[in-house]
């Protein structure tokens, strides 16, 4: 077209969507678009990467689309695209409700976005293209990563579970695994560019191998990551208790660069509710996994997802959830009030709980978890930790003269700014002096600074002039508000 067009991507939902948005950025930049500056008054192309998990997802999308309508009317050539899970679900409904939208695409064909935008521009009419199955594994697409030191790496897409509250499997499709060699090749390429931390990503990450007929494929993959020179930290999300086997626990404990951190979705502590949710484990099984993990990795930090107010949940059912939380001693819990989603079995169930009852239970759960999180964090006081310096995680860092980063167990640590310059991706050694429910403080001087290849990579990226990136860029997205994978 002879003129550089700017783009903006607005991402909602889980880590999978955040990673998909990295790919959408890579696709657009590969096609000649440039990212709109943060202080710009709008962009030529605005892409919504949507989520369908929460009840208000529809209202949020259409509200944002409505706000853009007058801006588009006053900006010739502006285009709006809607993708992601809500697009996969609503399809033609989006254009009917917001006829100023130019492109609607689904979860299986994100690679078509640049073509659909151009087609909409030439034909001057909306393009709606929803694929029913995966056209190509998305990791083959160009990717514009947001950071130089850490990265998502998809090992699978889709999910074979049938949880009654979840619409994601219907929108993401059946599980499809990548070949181990392709995954490891991507990780090695990332490390060669300076990445030192990777997070293995899947809708049900520890079911990896079911598509290729190897029940121990995930533990083998973790051990293989341990052999990659220069890869300092390995994490993964989100596993399912049904598929969490002893060989995975052993691989975590015996592979030095696999971090002592585990996110294990509970959803409910009531066996009766778990059965109604169609979760294939019960409270005893869940607590048994926690016990084994703690025996193998005493310093591991555990987190979880919990739904309050599932249809038919009684006070006794909720008491069982509180009991499981007390026994599990989670460092952090992502807690949700049950959200009815059309198209899920739970939406049609009897016994929908009144809002005021759900709210009261939710507040009790949050209060209990806050208390536990603070108690667990207080156990960190006095420990010496190596913290990887992060970018954008400490909102008050400038005012407090601190920097922020993540401990090996993923706890957020704010620490005194050292005299020598440190960069995101570098590591510092600090002594923890104070604990709050959601962060730790190291108020004394930093005892050691280790400059890393990841810090070098961050420095190179930020020293380079703003320009269209060549090829695949590497790293983890700037921290955003997302919904954890809740499978």
The 8 nearest C-alpha neighbors of each residue, nearest first, counted from 0:
[[1, 2, 3, 4, 31, 117, 32, 30],
 [0, 2, 3, 4, 31, 32, 30, 5],
 [3, 1, 0, 4, 31, 32, 5, 33],
 [4, 2, 32, 5, 31, 33, 1, 0],
 [3, 5, 32, 43, 33, 2, 6, 44],
 [4, 6, 33, 35, 43, 42, 34, 32],
 [7, 5, 44, 34, 42, 35, 45, 43],
 [6, 8, 45, 35, 42, 46, 34, 44],
 [9, 7, 46, 45, 47, 10, 6, 20],
 [10, 8, 47, 48, 46, 7, 11, 45],
 [9, 11, 48, 47, 8, 17, 49, 20],
 [12, 10, 49, 50, 48, 481, 9, 16],
 [13, 11, 482, 50, 481, 16, 49, 10],
 [12, 14, 482, 483, 481, 15, 16, 484],
 [13, 15, 17, 16, 18, 483, 481, 484],
 [16, 14, 18, 13, 17, 19, 200, 201],
 [17, 15, 19, 18, 14, 13, 12, 20],
 [16, 18, 14, 20, 15, 19, 10, 13],
 [17, 19, 21, 15, 20, 16, 14, 22],
 [20, 18, 16, 22, 21, 17, 15, 23],
 [21, 19, 23, 17, 22, 18, 24, 16],
 [22, 20, 18, 143, 24, 19, 142, 23],
 [21, 23, 142, 25, 19, 20, 24, 141],
 [22, 24, 20, 26, 25, 21, 27, 19],
 [25, 23, 21, 27, 22, 26, 143, 28],
 [24, 26, 142, 143, 141, 22, 28, 23],
 [27, 25, 23, 29, 24, 28, 141, 22],
 [26, 28, 30, 24, 32, 29, 25, 23],
 [27, 29, 32, 31, 30, 25, 26, 33],
 [28, 30, 26, 27, 31, 25, 141, 32],
 [31, 29, 27, 28, 32, 26, 113, 25],
 [32, 30, 28, 29, 27, 33, 3, 4],
 [31, 33, 28, 4, 27, 5, 3, 30],
 [34, 32, 5, 28, 6, 4, 35, 467],
 [33, 35, 6, 5, 7, 36, 32, 28],
 [34, 36, 5, 6, 42, 7, 39, 33],
 [37, 35, 39, 38, 34, 5, 42, 40],
 [38, 36, 39, 35, 40, 34, 41, 7],
 [37, 39, 36, 40, 35, 41, 42, 34],
 [40, 38, 36, 37, 41, 35, 42, 5],
 [39, 41, 38, 42, 37, 36, 35, 70],
 [42, 40, 39, 43, 35, 7, 45, 70],
 [41, 43, 6, 5, 44, 35, 7, 45],
 [42, 44, 77, 5, 6, 4, 78, 45],
 [45, 43, 6, 78, 42, 79, 77, 7],
 [44, 46, 7, 79, 6, 8, 42, 80],
 [47, 45, 80, 8, 81, 79, 9, 7],
 [46, 48, 81, 9, 49, 8, 82, 10],
 [49, 47, 10, 83, 82, 9, 11, 81],
 [48, 50, 83, 11, 85, 84, 47, 82],
 [49, 51, 12, 84, 85, 11, 52, 83],
 [50, 52, 85, 84, 56, 53, 49, 166],
 [53, 51, 50, 54, 166, 165, 167, 56],
 [54, 52, 56, 55, 51, 338, 340, 50],
 [55, 53, 338, 56, 340, 339, 52, 57],
 [54, 56, 58, 57, 53, 59, 338, 51],
 [57, 55, 59, 53, 58, 54, 51, 60],
 [58, 56, 60, 59, 55, 61, 54, 85],
 [59, 57, 55, 61, 60, 56, 62, 54],
 [58, 60, 56, 62, 57, 61, 55, 63],
 [61, 59, 63, 57, 62, 58, 64, 56],
 [62, 60, 64, 58, 63, 59, 65, 57],
 [61, 63, 65, 59, 60, 64, 58, 66],
 [64, 62, 66, 60, 65, 61, 59, 67],
 [63, 65, 61, 67, 66, 62, 60, 68],
 [64, 66, 62, 68, 63, 67, 61, 97],
 [65, 67, 63, 64, 68, 62, 69, 70],
 [66, 68, 70, 64, 65, 69, 71, 63],
 [67, 69, 71, 65, 70, 66, 72, 64],
 [70, 68, 72, 71, 67, 73, 66, 65],
 [69, 71, 67, 73, 72, 68, 74, 66],
 [70, 72, 74, 68, 73, 69, 77, 67],
 [73, 71, 69, 70, 74, 68, 75, 77],
 [72, 74, 70, 71, 69, 75, 68, 77],
 [73, 75, 71, 72, 77, 70, 76, 43],
 [76, 74, 77, 73, 72, 71, 43, 78],
 [75, 77, 74, 78, 43, 120, 71, 44],
 [76, 78, 43, 75, 71, 74, 44, 79],
 [79, 77, 44, 101, 43, 76, 45, 80],
 [78, 80, 45, 100, 101, 44, 46, 102],
 [81, 79, 102, 46, 103, 101, 100, 47],
 [80, 82, 47, 103, 46, 48, 102, 86],
 [83, 81, 104, 48, 86, 105, 103, 49],
 [82, 84, 49, 48, 106, 86, 105, 85],
 [83, 85, 87, 50, 86, 51, 49, 170],
 [86, 84, 51, 88, 87, 50, 49, 83],
 [85, 87, 82, 89, 90, 88, 84, 83],
 [86, 88, 105, 84, 85, 90, 89, 170],
 [87, 89, 85, 86, 90, 84, 170, 51],
 [90, 88, 86, 92, 85, 87, 91, 93],
 [89, 91, 86, 92, 87, 88, 93, 103],
 [92, 90, 93, 94, 89, 95, 127, 103],
 [93, 91, 95, 89, 90, 94, 96, 97],
 [94, 92, 96, 91, 95, 97, 90, 89],
 [93, 95, 98, 97, 96, 92, 91, 100],
 [96, 94, 92, 93, 98, 97, 91, 99],
 [95, 97, 93, 94, 92, 98, 61, 91],
 [98, 96, 94, 99, 95, 93, 100, 64],
 [99, 97, 94, 100, 95, 96, 93, 101],
 [98, 100, 97, 101, 68, 94, 79, 125],
 [101, 99, 79, 98, 97, 102, 94, 80],
 [100, 102, 125, 79, 80, 78, 119, 126],
 [103, 101, 80, 126, 125, 127, 100, 81],
 [102, 104, 127, 81, 80, 82, 128, 126],
 [105, 103, 82, 128, 129, 127, 86, 81],
 [106, 104, 87, 129, 82, 83, 107, 86],
 [105, 107, 83, 108, 84, 109, 87, 171],
 [108, 106, 133, 105, 130, 132, 109, 134],
 [109, 107, 110, 111, 105, 106, 130, 134],
 [108, 110, 111, 112, 107, 106, 105, 104],
 [109, 111, 108, 112, 140, 26, 23, 113],
 [112, 110, 109, 114, 108, 113, 115, 104],
 [111, 113, 115, 114, 110, 109, 116, 104],
 [114, 112, 116, 115, 111, 27, 117, 30],
 [115, 113, 117, 111, 116, 112, 118, 110],
 [116, 114, 118, 112, 117, 113, 119, 111],
 [117, 115, 119, 113, 114, 118, 112, 120],
 [116, 118, 120, 114, 119, 115, 121, 113],
 [117, 119, 115, 121, 120, 116, 122, 114],
 [120, 118, 116, 122, 123, 124, 117, 121],
 [119, 121, 117, 123, 118, 122, 116, 124],
 [120, 122, 118, 123, 119, 117, 124, 116],
 [121, 123, 119, 124, 120, 118, 125, 117],
 [124, 122, 120, 119, 121, 125, 118, 101],
 [125, 123, 119, 122, 126, 101, 120, 121],
 [126, 124, 101, 102, 119, 127, 100, 123],
 [125, 127, 102, 119, 101, 115, 103, 128],
 [128, 126, 103, 102, 104, 125, 129, 91],
 [127, 129, 104, 103, 126, 130, 105, 102],
 [130, 128, 105, 104, 87, 131, 127, 108],
 [129, 131, 132, 107, 108, 105, 128, 133],
 [132, 130, 129, 107, 133, 172, 105, 87],
 [133, 131, 130, 107, 134, 172, 171, 108],
 [132, 134, 107, 135, 108, 136, 131, 130],
 [133, 135, 107, 132, 108, 136, 130, 137],
 [136, 134, 133, 137, 139, 107, 108, 138],
 [135, 137, 138, 139, 133, 134, 177, 140],
 [138, 136, 139, 140, 135, 110, 22, 109],
 [137, 139, 140, 136, 153, 141, 142, 22],
 [138, 140, 137, 136, 141, 135, 142, 22],
 [141, 139, 138, 137, 142, 22, 110, 26],
 [142, 140, 25, 471, 26, 22, 139, 470],
 [143, 141, 25, 22, 471, 21, 144, 472],
 [142, 144, 25, 472, 21, 24, 22, 471],
 [145, 143, 473, 474, 472, 21, 146, 475],
 [144, 146, 476, 475, 474, 477, 143, 147],
 [147, 145, 474, 475, 148, 144, 476, 149],
 [146, 148, 474, 457, 456, 473, 194, 149],
 [147, 149, 194, 453, 424, 474, 195, 146],
 [150, 148, 196, 474, 475, 194, 197, 195],
 [149, 151, 475, 474, 197, 198, 152, 196],
 [150, 152, 198, 197, 475, 199, 200, 153],
 [153, 151, 199, 200, 198, 150, 154, 197],
 [154, 152, 200, 155, 199, 201, 151, 138],
 [153, 155, 177, 200, 201, 176, 199, 152],
 [156, 154, 176, 201, 175, 153, 177, 174],
 [155, 157, 175, 174, 201, 202, 176, 158],
 [156, 158, 174, 171, 173, 172, 202, 168],
 [157, 159, 174, 173, 168, 160, 202, 203],
 [158, 160, 173, 174, 161, 168, 157, 172],
 [161, 159, 158, 162, 168, 486, 278, 203],
 [160, 162, 163, 159, 277, 168, 165, 278],
 [163, 161, 277, 276, 165, 164, 160, 278],
 [162, 164, 344, 276, 345, 165, 343, 277],
 [165, 163, 345, 162, 343, 276, 344, 166],
 [166, 164, 162, 167, 163, 343, 52, 168],
 [165, 167, 169, 168, 343, 170, 52, 164],
 [166, 168, 170, 169, 165, 171, 52, 84],
 [169, 167, 171, 158, 172, 170, 166, 157],
 [170, 168, 167, 172, 166, 171, 173, 165],
 [169, 171, 167, 168, 172, 84, 87, 88],
 [172, 170, 157, 168, 167, 169, 106, 173],
 [173, 171, 157, 168, 169, 170, 158, 174],
 [174, 172, 157, 158, 159, 175, 168, 171],
 [175, 173, 157, 158, 156, 159, 176, 172],
 [174, 176, 156, 155, 210, 157, 173, 177],
 [177, 175, 155, 210, 154, 207, 174, 178],
 [176, 178, 154, 155, 179, 182, 181, 175],
 [177, 179, 181, 180, 182, 176, 154, 211],
 [180, 178, 182, 181, 183, 177, 220, 154],
 [179, 181, 183, 178, 182, 184, 177, 185],
 [182, 180, 184, 178, 179, 183, 185, 177],
 [183, 181, 179, 185, 184, 180, 186, 154],
 [182, 184, 186, 180, 185, 181, 187, 179],
 [185, 183, 181, 187, 182, 186, 180, 188],
 [184, 186, 188, 182, 183, 187, 189, 181],
 [185, 187, 183, 189, 188, 184, 190, 182],
 [188, 186, 190, 184, 189, 185, 183, 191],
 [189, 187, 185, 191, 186, 190, 184, 192],
 [188, 190, 186, 192, 187, 194, 191, 185],
 [191, 189, 194, 193, 187, 192, 188, 195],
 [190, 192, 188, 189, 193, 187, 194, 229],
 [193, 191, 189, 190, 194, 188, 456, 473],
 [194, 192, 453, 190, 452, 456, 191, 148],
 [193, 195, 148, 190, 149, 453, 189, 196],
 [194, 196, 230, 231, 148, 453, 149, 190],
 [197, 195, 232, 149, 233, 194, 231, 230],
 [196, 198, 150, 233, 149, 151, 234, 199],
 [199, 197, 234, 151, 235, 233, 152, 200],
 [200, 198, 235, 152, 153, 151, 234, 154],
 [199, 201, 153, 236, 152, 235, 154, 198],
 [202, 200, 204, 155, 203, 156, 154, 153],
 [201, 203, 204, 158, 157, 156, 237, 484],
 [204, 202, 201, 238, 206, 237, 205, 239],
 [203, 205, 201, 238, 206, 237, 207, 202],
 [204, 206, 207, 238, 203, 217, 242, 243],
 [207, 205, 204, 203, 242, 209, 208, 217],
 [208, 206, 205, 217, 204, 209, 216, 176],
 [207, 209, 213, 216, 211, 210, 214, 212],
 [210, 208, 212, 211, 207, 206, 213, 214],
 [209, 211, 208, 212, 176, 175, 174, 207],
 [210, 212, 208, 209, 213, 176, 178, 207],
 [211, 213, 209, 208, 210, 214, 216, 215],
 [214, 212, 208, 216, 215, 211, 209, 210],
 [215, 213, 208, 216, 209, 212, 217, 207],
 [216, 214, 213, 217, 218, 219, 208, 246],
 [215, 217, 208, 219, 213, 214, 218, 220],
 [218, 216, 220, 219, 207, 215, 205, 221],
 [217, 219, 247, 221, 220, 215, 250, 216],
 [220, 218, 216, 222, 217, 221, 223, 215],
 [219, 221, 217, 223, 218, 222, 216, 224],
 [222, 220, 218, 224, 223, 219, 217, 250],
 [221, 223, 225, 219, 224, 220, 254, 250],
 [224, 222, 220, 225, 226, 221, 219, 227],
 [225, 223, 221, 226, 222, 227, 220, 183],
 [224, 226, 222, 223, 254, 227, 256, 221],
 [225, 227, 224, 223, 228, 222, 230, 254],
 [228, 226, 224, 225, 230, 229, 187, 223],
 [227, 229, 230, 226, 225, 231, 190, 187],
 [228, 230, 231, 227, 190, 195, 191, 194],
 [231, 229, 195, 228, 227, 232, 190, 196],
 [230, 232, 195, 256, 196, 229, 233, 228],
 [231, 233, 196, 256, 257, 230, 258, 195],
 [234, 232, 257, 197, 256, 196, 198, 258],
 [233, 235, 198, 258, 199, 257, 197, 232],
 [236, 234, 199, 198, 200, 237, 233, 204],
 [237, 235, 200, 238, 204, 199, 201, 262],
 [236, 238, 204, 203, 484, 262, 202, 235],
 [239, 237, 204, 205, 203, 236, 263, 240],
 [238, 240, 241, 242, 203, 243, 263, 264],
 [241, 239, 243, 242, 285, 238, 263, 280],
 [240, 242, 239, 243, 280, 279, 278, 244],
 [243, 241, 240, 239, 206, 244, 205, 238],
 [242, 244, 240, 241, 239, 205, 247, 238],
 [245, 243, 246, 247, 242, 248, 241, 240],
 [244, 246, 248, 247, 249, 243, 291, 288],
 [245, 247, 249, 248, 244, 218, 250, 215],
 [248, 246, 218, 250, 245, 249, 244, 251],
 [247, 249, 245, 251, 246, 250, 252, 292],
 [250, 248, 246, 252, 247, 251, 253, 245],
 [251, 249, 247, 253, 248, 252, 218, 254],
 [252, 250, 248, 249, 254, 253, 257, 247],
 [251, 253, 249, 250, 254, 295, 296, 248],
 [252, 254, 250, 251, 249, 255, 222, 257],
 [255, 253, 251, 257, 225, 256, 250, 252],
 [256, 254, 257, 253, 225, 252, 258, 251],
 [255, 257, 232, 231, 254, 233, 225, 258],
 [258, 256, 233, 254, 255, 251, 232, 234],
 [257, 259, 260, 407, 233, 256, 234, 408],
 [260, 258, 299, 408, 300, 407, 296, 257],
 [259, 261, 408, 300, 299, 258, 301, 409],
 [262, 260, 301, 263, 302, 300, 259, 299],
 [261, 263, 302, 303, 301, 237, 264, 236],
 [262, 264, 303, 238, 261, 302, 265, 239],
 [265, 263, 303, 304, 266, 485, 262, 239],
 [264, 266, 267, 304, 305, 303, 263, 268],
 [265, 267, 305, 306, 304, 264, 268, 273],
 [268, 266, 320, 265, 269, 305, 273, 306],
 [320, 267, 269, 319, 323, 282, 270, 265],
 [270, 268, 316, 319, 272, 271, 267, 320],
 [271, 269, 273, 281, 272, 282, 274, 268],
 [270, 272, 274, 269, 273, 275, 316, 312],
 [271, 273, 275, 269, 274, 270, 276, 312],
 [274, 272, 276, 270, 278, 275, 271, 269],
 [273, 275, 277, 271, 272, 276, 278, 270],
 [276, 274, 272, 277, 273, 271, 163, 278],
 [275, 277, 273, 163, 274, 278, 162, 272],
 [278, 276, 274, 162, 275, 163, 273, 279],
 [279, 277, 273, 276, 280, 274, 162, 275],
 [278, 280, 241, 277, 281, 274, 273, 240],
 [281, 279, 278, 241, 284, 240, 285, 282],
 [280, 282, 270, 284, 283, 285, 273, 279],
 [281, 283, 285, 284, 268, 270, 286, 269],
 [284, 282, 286, 285, 281, 287, 280, 288],
 [283, 285, 287, 281, 282, 286, 280, 288],
 [286, 284, 282, 288, 287, 283, 281, 240],
 [285, 287, 289, 283, 288, 284, 290, 282],
 [286, 288, 284, 290, 285, 289, 283, 291],
 [289, 287, 291, 285, 286, 290, 292, 284],
 [288, 290, 286, 292, 287, 291, 293, 285],
 [291, 289, 287, 293, 288, 292, 294, 286],
 [290, 292, 294, 288, 293, 289, 295, 287],
 [293, 291, 289, 295, 294, 290, 296, 288],
 [292, 294, 297, 296, 290, 295, 291, 289],
 [293, 295, 291, 292, 296, 297, 290, 289],
 [294, 296, 292, 293, 252, 291, 297, 248],
 [297, 295, 293, 299, 298, 294, 292, 252],
 [298, 296, 293, 299, 294, 295, 292, 259],
 [297, 299, 296, 300, 259, 293, 408, 260],
 [300, 298, 259, 260, 296, 297, 408, 301],
 [301, 299, 260, 408, 330, 261, 259, 298],
 [300, 302, 261, 329, 330, 262, 260, 299],
 [303, 301, 262, 331, 329, 332, 330, 263],
 [302, 304, 264, 332, 263, 262, 265, 333],
 [305, 303, 264, 333, 266, 332, 265, 334],
 [306, 304, 266, 334, 265, 267, 335, 333],
 [305, 307, 335, 266, 337, 336, 334, 267],
 [308, 306, 336, 337, 309, 361, 335, 357],
 [307, 309, 357, 337, 312, 352, 336, 310],
 [308, 310, 337, 312, 307, 311, 306, 352],
 [311, 309, 351, 350, 312, 352, 308, 348],
 [310, 312, 350, 313, 309, 351, 349, 352],
 [313, 311, 309, 310, 316, 308, 272, 317],
 [314, 312, 316, 315, 311, 317, 308, 318],
 [313, 315, 317, 316, 318, 312, 360, 319],
 [316, 314, 318, 313, 317, 319, 312, 269],
 [317, 315, 313, 269, 319, 318, 314, 312],
 [316, 318, 320, 314, 319, 315, 313, 321],
 [319, 317, 315, 321, 320, 316, 314, 322],
 [318, 320, 322, 268, 316, 269, 317, 321],
 [268, 321, 319, 317, 323, 318, 322, 267],
 [320, 322, 318, 324, 319, 323, 325, 317],
 [321, 323, 319, 325, 320, 324, 318, 326],
 [324, 322, 326, 320, 325, 321, 268, 327],
 [323, 325, 321, 327, 322, 326, 328, 320],
 [326, 324, 322, 323, 328, 327, 321, 371],
 [325, 327, 323, 324, 328, 322, 286, 329],
 [326, 328, 324, 329, 325, 323, 289, 286],
 [329, 327, 325, 326, 324, 371, 330, 375],
 [330, 328, 301, 302, 331, 327, 332, 372],
 [329, 331, 372, 301, 302, 300, 375, 328],
 [330, 332, 302, 329, 372, 303, 333, 301],
 [331, 333, 303, 302, 304, 334, 329, 368],
 [334, 332, 304, 303, 305, 335, 331, 483],
 [333, 335, 305, 304, 332, 306, 336, 365],
 [336, 334, 306, 307, 337, 305, 333, 361],
 [335, 337, 307, 306, 308, 338, 357, 361],
 [338, 336, 308, 309, 307, 306, 335, 339],
 [337, 339, 54, 53, 336, 340, 52, 335],
 [340, 338, 346, 54, 337, 341, 345, 164],
 [339, 341, 346, 343, 54, 342, 338, 52],
 [342, 340, 343, 346, 339, 347, 344, 166],
 [341, 343, 340, 344, 166, 346, 345, 347],
 [342, 344, 345, 346, 341, 163, 164, 166],
 [345, 343, 163, 346, 347, 342, 348, 164],
 [346, 344, 348, 163, 164, 347, 343, 310],
 [345, 347, 339, 344, 343, 348, 340, 341],
 [348, 346, 345, 344, 349, 343, 341, 342],
 [349, 347, 345, 346, 310, 350, 344, 351],
 [350, 348, 351, 310, 347, 311, 345, 346],
 [349, 351, 311, 310, 352, 348, 312, 309],
 [350, 352, 310, 349, 311, 353, 348, 309],
 [351, 353, 310, 308, 350, 354, 357, 356],
 [354, 352, 356, 355, 357, 351, 308, 358],
 [353, 355, 357, 356, 358, 352, 308, 359],
 [354, 356, 358, 357, 353, 359, 352, 360],
 [357, 355, 359, 358, 353, 354, 360, 352],
 [356, 358, 308, 354, 360, 355, 359, 361],
 [357, 359, 361, 355, 356, 360, 354, 362],
 [360, 358, 362, 356, 361, 357, 355, 363],
 [361, 359, 363, 357, 362, 358, 364, 356],
 [360, 362, 358, 364, 359, 363, 357, 307],
 [361, 363, 365, 359, 360, 364, 366, 358],
 [364, 362, 360, 366, 361, 365, 367, 359],
 [365, 363, 361, 367, 362, 366, 368, 360],
 [364, 366, 362, 368, 367, 363, 369, 361],
 [367, 365, 369, 363, 364, 368, 362, 370],
 [368, 366, 364, 370, 365, 369, 363, 371],
 [367, 369, 371, 365, 370, 366, 372, 364],
 [370, 368, 372, 366, 367, 371, 365, 436],
 [369, 371, 367, 368, 373, 372, 374, 366],
 [372, 370, 368, 374, 373, 369, 375, 328],
 [373, 371, 330, 369, 436, 375, 374, 370],
 [372, 374, 436, 376, 370, 371, 375, 435],
 [373, 375, 371, 377, 376, 372, 370, 378],
 [376, 374, 372, 378, 377, 373, 371, 330],
 [375, 377, 373, 378, 379, 374, 434, 372],
 [378, 376, 374, 434, 379, 375, 380, 373],
 [377, 379, 376, 375, 380, 374, 381, 434],
 [378, 380, 377, 376, 382, 381, 431, 434],
 [381, 379, 431, 432, 377, 378, 382, 433],
 [380, 382, 431, 432, 430, 379, 383, 378],
 [383, 381, 379, 380, 431, 430, 384, 432],
 [382, 384, 430, 429, 431, 381, 428, 385],
 [385, 383, 429, 428, 386, 382, 430, 406],
 [384, 386, 428, 427, 406, 426, 429, 387],
 [385, 387, 406, 405, 427, 426, 404, 384],
 [388, 386, 426, 404, 405, 424, 425, 389],
 [387, 389, 404, 423, 424, 425, 426, 403],
 [390, 388, 404, 423, 403, 387, 392, 424],
 [389, 391, 423, 392, 388, 477, 403, 404],
 [390, 392, 393, 389, 478, 394, 477, 403],
 [393, 391, 390, 403, 394, 389, 478, 404],
 [394, 392, 396, 403, 395, 391, 402, 413],
 [393, 395, 396, 392, 391, 397, 398, 403],
 [396, 394, 398, 393, 397, 399, 401, 400],
 [395, 397, 401, 399, 393, 398, 402, 400],
 [398, 396, 400, 399, 395, 401, 394, 402],
 [397, 399, 395, 396, 400, 401, 394, 393],
 [398, 400, 396, 401, 397, 395, 415, 402],
 [401, 399, 397, 396, 398, 416, 415, 402],
 [402, 400, 415, 396, 416, 399, 414, 413],
 [401, 403, 414, 396, 416, 413, 415, 393],
 [404, 402, 413, 393, 412, 389, 388, 414],
 [403, 405, 388, 389, 387, 412, 386, 411],
 [404, 406, 411, 409, 386, 387, 410, 412],
 [405, 407, 386, 409, 410, 408, 385, 384],
 [406, 408, 409, 258, 405, 259, 386, 385],
 [407, 409, 260, 259, 406, 300, 410, 258],
 [410, 408, 406, 405, 407, 411, 260, 300],
 [411, 409, 406, 405, 408, 412, 438, 439],
 [410, 412, 405, 438, 404, 439, 409, 406],
 [413, 411, 439, 404, 403, 440, 438, 405],
 [414, 412, 403, 440, 402, 439, 441, 401],
 [415, 413, 441, 401, 402, 440, 442, 403],
 [416, 414, 401, 442, 417, 444, 402, 443],
 [415, 417, 401, 402, 400, 414, 418, 445],
 [418, 416, 419, 445, 415, 444, 420, 421],
 [417, 419, 420, 416, 421, 445, 444, 415],
 [420, 418, 417, 421, 448, 416, 445, 422],
 [419, 421, 418, 422, 417, 416, 448, 450],
 [422, 420, 425, 419, 423, 450, 448, 417],
 [421, 423, 454, 425, 424, 388, 420, 457],
 [424, 422, 388, 389, 425, 390, 454, 457],
 [423, 425, 454, 453, 148, 388, 387, 422],
 [426, 424, 450, 454, 451, 422, 423, 388],
 [427, 425, 387, 449, 386, 388, 448, 385],
 [428, 426, 448, 386, 447, 385, 449, 429],
 [427, 429, 385, 447, 446, 384, 445, 386],
 [428, 430, 445, 383, 384, 446, 441, 427],
 [431, 429, 383, 441, 382, 381, 432, 384],
 [432, 430, 441, 380, 381, 382, 440, 433],
 [431, 433, 441, 380, 440, 381, 442, 430],
 [434, 432, 440, 380, 439, 431, 441, 435],
 [433, 435, 439, 377, 376, 440, 438, 380],
 [434, 436, 438, 437, 373, 439, 376, 433],
 [437, 435, 373, 372, 438, 369, 376, 434],
 [438, 436, 435, 372, 439, 411, 373, 331],
 [439, 437, 411, 435, 412, 436, 434, 410],
 [438, 440, 434, 412, 433, 435, 413, 411],
 [441, 439, 413, 433, 412, 431, 414, 432],
 [440, 442, 431, 414, 432, 430, 443, 429],
 [443, 441, 415, 440, 414, 432, 444, 431],
 [442, 444, 441, 415, 445, 430, 432, 429],
 [445, 443, 446, 415, 417, 442, 429, 441],
 [444, 446, 429, 447, 417, 428, 443, 427],
 [445, 447, 428, 429, 444, 448, 427, 430],
 [448, 446, 428, 427, 445, 449, 429, 426],
 [449, 447, 427, 426, 450, 428, 446, 445],
 [450, 448, 426, 425, 427, 451, 447, 428],
 [449, 451, 425, 454, 448, 426, 452, 421],
 [450, 452, 454, 425, 453, 449, 455, 424],
 [451, 453, 455, 193, 454, 456, 450, 194],
 [452, 454, 193, 148, 424, 456, 451, 194],
 [453, 455, 424, 425, 457, 451, 422, 456],
 [456, 454, 452, 458, 453, 457, 459, 451],
 [455, 457, 453, 459, 193, 454, 458, 147],
 [458, 456, 147, 454, 460, 455, 459, 461],
 [457, 459, 455, 461, 456, 460, 462, 454],
 [460, 458, 456, 462, 457, 461, 455, 463],
 [461, 459, 457, 463, 458, 462, 456, 147],
 [460, 462, 458, 463, 459, 457, 464, 456],
 [461, 463, 459, 460, 458, 464, 457, 465],
 [462, 464, 460, 461, 459, 465, 466, 458],
 [465, 463, 466, 462, 461, 460, 467, 459],
 [464, 466, 463, 467, 468, 461, 462, 460],
 [467, 465, 468, 464, 33, 463, 469, 34],
 [466, 468, 469, 28, 33, 465, 31, 32],
 [469, 467, 466, 470, 472, 28, 471, 143],
 [468, 470, 467, 471, 472, 29, 466, 28],
 [471, 469, 468, 472, 141, 29, 142, 25],
 [470, 472, 142, 141, 143, 473, 469, 25],
 [473, 471, 143, 144, 142, 470, 474, 468],
 [472, 474, 144, 147, 189, 471, 146, 143],
 [473, 475, 146, 150, 147, 149, 144, 145],
 [474, 476, 150, 149, 146, 145, 144, 151],
 [477, 475, 145, 146, 478, 144, 474, 17],
 [476, 478, 145, 479, 475, 146, 391, 390],
 [479, 477, 476, 391, 392, 480, 390, 475],
 [480, 478, 481, 477, 476, 17, 10, 11],
 [481, 479, 478, 482, 11, 12, 13, 10],
 [482, 480, 12, 13, 479, 483, 11, 14],
 [481, 483, 13, 12, 484, 480, 14, 11],
 [484, 482, 13, 485, 481, 14, 12, 333],
 [483, 485, 13, 486, 237, 482, 202, 14],
 [484, 486, 483, 304, 264, 237, 482, 266],
 [485, 484, 203, 239, 202, 264, 237, 165]]
